[in-house]
Structure formats: structure tokens, C-alpha cells
Amino acid sequence: MDDDLTRIRERRKQELAATMKNTDKAATVINVEEMHFQEFISTHPFVVVDFWAEWCGPCRRIAPVMEELSREFAGKVTFAKCNTDDNRRLATQFNISAIPAIMLFSQGQLVERIIGAYPKEAIREKILRKFPIR
């Protein structure tokens, strides 16, 4: 009886530790820059990048949405943000003329653009449509 209880406690402790580890990892929207951008989108199978700037009001409204979605899609989709003022070459490369501009990359390839401060549900729907995750 004591051995069973000990095993159950140990298994539960490991499950909680794994959950906490995933939550911590998932809650992070990673800052990306020109220098490592290509490597970043190539390394992660499914990536959502929020192109933004400090002075952009709609960008500030979308930031918490990206944090929430990063937790929701933990372990399935990697979320990042890229400041267009600091990374002008990337903004030019992706023809970004308005922000926020959210780009979805699958296996390193751009598969979707979302221009503007869309509601969370609309962004979630595009992620689910473009990435084979369930």
C-alpha cells in the first residue's frame, strides 16, 4: 500500500513539474531580430511572428493576445515578436507597410499574413487553418 502511494505521489509530482515547465516555456513570446530570424523560423516547425513598433497603439493591444495564444498553443506553435524599427531589413523583406503585421511560418515558409489588430478568435482560427495541429 505504501509503495503504491509513493509511486502515485512521484508520478503526480512529475506530471506537475512537466506542466509547470510547459507553462513557463509557453508563456514566452520570443524577441527575434534580423541576425537570427531565418534560423529561428527554420528551427521551429510552426511560428507566429508579430511585427510591431513601440509607438504603435494597435500593436500594444495585440501583445497580450499573442501572450494568451502562446500559452494556448504551448508545445505546438512558437510565438515571436519583431520590432520593425530595430529590424528594418526584415520589414522590407516581408513588404510590411502597416503594423501590427502577424506572419505565420510553416517549416520556414510564409503561409499567412494578418495585417492589423484582429481579435484573438480570428487569429486563432487562421493558426488552426494554416498549421496541422490539433
C-alpha positions as CSV (number, residue, x, y, z in Angstrom):
1,M,0.0,0.0,0.0
2,D,2.8,2.4,0.9
3,D,4.7,1.6,-2.3
4,D,1.6,2.3,-4.4
5,L,1.0,5.6,-2.7
6,T,4.7,6.6,-3.1
7,R,4.6,5.7,-6.8
8,I,1.3,7.7,-7.3
9,R,2.8,10.7,-5.5
10,E,6.0,10.5,-7.5
11,R,4.1,10.3,-10.8
12,R,1.9,13.2,-9.9
13,K,4.9,15.3,-8.9
14,Q,6.5,14.6,-12.3
15,E,3.3,15.5,-14.1
16,L,3.0,18.8,-12.2
17,A,6.7,19.6,-12.9
18,A,6.2,18.9,-16.6
19,T,3.0,21.1,-16.7
20,M,4.9,23.9,-15.0
21,K,7.8,23.6,-17.4
22,N,5.5,23.7,-20.4
23,T,3.6,26.7,-19.0
24,D,6.8,28.7,-18.3
25,K,8.1,27.9,-21.8
26,A,4.7,28.6,-23.4
27,A,4.2,32.0,-21.7
28,T,7.1,33.4,-23.6
29,V,6.8,35.3,-26.8
30,I,10.4,35.4,-28.0
31,N,12.1,38.5,-29.4
32,V,13.6,37.9,-32.8
33,E,16.0,40.0,-34.8
34,E,17.3,40.1,-38.3
35,M,20.5,38.3,-37.5
36,H,18.8,35.1,-36.3
37,F,15.4,35.3,-38.0
38,Q,16.0,32.8,-40.8
39,E,17.5,30.3,-38.3
40,F,14.6,30.9,-35.9
41,I,11.8,30.2,-38.4
42,S,13.7,27.2,-39.9
43,T,14.3,25.6,-36.5
44,H,10.7,25.7,-35.3
45,P,8.0,23.9,-37.4
46,F,5.2,26.4,-36.8
47,V,5.9,30.0,-36.0
48,V,3.8,33.1,-35.5
49,V,5.7,36.4,-35.6
50,D,4.2,39.7,-34.5
51,F,5.9,42.6,-36.3
52,W,5.3,45.7,-34.2
53,A,6.8,49.0,-33.0
54,E,6.8,50.9,-29.7
55,W,4.8,53.9,-31.0
56,C,2.0,51.7,-32.4
57,G,-1.2,51.7,-30.3
58,P,-2.8,48.7,-32.1
59,C,0.5,46.8,-31.6
60,R,0.2,47.3,-27.8
61,R,-3.3,46.0,-27.9
62,I,-2.3,42.8,-29.8
63,A,0.6,42.0,-27.5
64,P,-1.5,40.4,-24.7
65,V,-3.4,38.4,-27.3
66,M,-0.1,37.0,-28.6
67,E,0.8,36.0,-25.0
68,E,-2.5,34.3,-24.5
69,L,-2.3,32.4,-27.7
70,S,1.3,31.3,-26.9
71,R,0.0,29.7,-23.8
72,E,-2.9,28.1,-25.6
73,F,-0.7,26.6,-28.3
74,A,2.1,25.6,-26.0
75,G,4.3,22.9,-27.4
76,K,2.7,23.2,-30.8
77,V,3.4,26.7,-32.1
78,T,6.3,29.0,-31.3
79,F,5.4,32.7,-30.9
80,A,7.8,35.6,-31.5
81,K,7.8,39.4,-31.9
82,C,10.0,41.6,-34.1
83,N,10.4,45.3,-33.6
84,T,10.2,46.8,-37.2
85,D,12.0,50.0,-36.1
86,D,15.0,47.9,-35.0
87,N,14.8,45.4,-37.8
88,R,14.1,47.5,-41.0
89,R,15.6,45.0,-43.4
90,L,13.1,42.3,-42.2
91,A,10.2,44.7,-42.6
92,T,11.4,45.5,-46.1
93,Q,12.0,41.8,-46.9
94,F,8.4,41.0,-46.0
95,N,6.9,44.1,-47.5
96,I,5.5,45.3,-44.2
97,S,3.8,48.7,-44.8
98,A,1.4,48.6,-41.9
99,I,1.6,47.2,-38.4
100,P,0.8,45.1,-36.5
101,A,1.6,42.5,-39.1
102,I,1.4,39.0,-37.9
103,M,3.1,36.4,-40.1
104,L,2.6,32.6,-39.9
105,F,5.5,30.4,-41.0
106,S,5.3,26.7,-41.6
107,Q,8.6,24.8,-42.0
108,G,10.3,28.1,-42.6
109,Q,7.9,29.3,-45.3
110,L,5.5,32.2,-45.0
111,V,2.0,30.8,-45.2
112,E,-0.3,33.6,-44.0
113,R,-0.3,37.4,-43.3
114,I,-2.6,39.1,-40.9
115,I,-2.4,42.9,-41.2
116,G,-4.0,44.9,-38.4
117,A,-5.2,44.3,-34.8
118,Y,-7.5,41.3,-35.3
119,P,-9.5,39.8,-32.5
120,K,-8.0,36.8,-30.7
121,E,-10.6,34.4,-32.2
122,A,-9.8,35.4,-35.8
123,I,-6.0,34.9,-35.2
124,R,-6.7,31.5,-33.5
125,E,-8.8,30.5,-36.5
126,K,-6.1,31.4,-39.0
127,I,-3.5,29.5,-36.9
128,L,-5.7,26.4,-36.9
129,R,-6.4,26.6,-40.6
130,K,-2.8,27.0,-41.6
131,F,-1.0,24.7,-39.2
132,P,-1.8,20.9,-39.0
133,I,-2.1,20.9,-35.2
134,R,-5.0,19.6,-33.1
